[in-house]
Amino acid sequence: MPKLPSAIYAARVRECRLQPDAAQEAVLRRLDALAGQLEGYSLPSAAGGLAWLFKRKQGAARPKPVYVWGDVGRGKTLVMDLFHEAIAPVSKRRVHFHAFMQEVHRDIHAYREGQKKGLIDQGSDPIRAVAGQLARDANVLCLDEFQVKDITDAMILGRLFEALLEAGCVIVATSNIPPQKLYWNGLNRNLFEPFIKLIEDRFDVIELDGPTDYRLDRLAGEDVYFCPLGPGTANRMRVMWHKVTGTDGGGETWLDVGRRKVHVPRTARGAAWFGFADLCEAPLGNADYLAIARQFHIVFIDGVRALTPAEGNAARRFINLIDNLYDAKVRLVMAAETPPDGIYRFADTPVEFARTVSRLNEMQSADWWENAVRA
């Protein structure tokens, strides 16, 4: 009898570790069915689907992928993580979508380099080959915070997901955005629309529409977000740095990110201090932010100012930065000109910055600082 996500949830409600939520429970019941289908699941035979079908139970359907979407803070990541926990020992992987796509681009590049050197058949498809390896590594792939902003992601996702599904990989994704709104206003979006149709046709699309943003219940944390900017705030940042690191100083360092290096102005005892300009006005991207999140367990950012409509690039970098720090459970200390909801009021897709505001609020809470896995 497989372990069910809803059973784990119910146990944690009884232990007062979670609050009961009808919307979350409804999604978990849908995921229970998928967890049951995955008992003993393995990829289809390389020789074709018939061998795989004969291994399955009589009349068993091929497991259907799932796309869970809903507003910020409703528990999408929670229900996906409970599902991921429940399906052991199925070959599985849980990864943030940003990190996943970085790996995909890296592996496609390496495959093409092999083709150029004559080490790999010139006629083979790099995307299909990478997808096949991903499926072999993880029969079940859980992708958190699915969103599409980059045209290079948008142009390969259709072929990548088609190949993953064909290889038998079962995908469970969470997103703040319904499928039809993905890559909204993106360059050449018409070329992306077949991927949206693939999600709508082949995935079980579930809305988690609970009324409560649970992150807002945990704001009575330590004072780690300081505003407005000024001498008083600067002094409070210095005091916090000394408490965290035991020093008033710290040395600079450089992180290797591919063939580039990212400058870290000050670091001590696993903490790093950046100015806003260092992170969001320099030409950095998700790979850089992911490297920072993996290297440091506490990040200080000062000089965060209210951005104008002309500073959309800086705002998008800031969104991506917070996404990476949040997913890696990094502790954050910040000095800003305004409270979180005043940093940028001109987002092209407001739901994205609403998520950033929600996460900045949660990252101030006592729960976050006490439970951050890398603390």
Secondary structure, 3 states (H helix, E strand, C coil): CCCCHHHHHHHHHHCCCCCCCHHHHHHHHHHHHHHHHCCCCCCCECCEHHHHHHHCCCCCCCCCCEEEECCCCCCHHHHHHHHHHHCCCCCEEEEEHHHHHHHHHHHHHHHHHHHHCCCCCCCCCHHHHHHHHHHHHCCEEEEECCCCCCHHHHHHHHHHHHHHHHCCCEEEEEECCCHHHCCCCCCCHHHCHHHHHHHHHHCEEEECCCCCCHHHHHCCCCCCEECCCCHHHHHHHHHHHHHHHCCCCCEEEEEEECCEEEEEEEEECCEEEEEHHHHHCCCCCHHHHHHHHHHCCEEEEEEECCCCHHHHHHHHHHHHHHHHHHHCCCEEEEEECCCHHHCCCCCCCHHHHHHHHHHHHHCCCHHHHHHCCCC
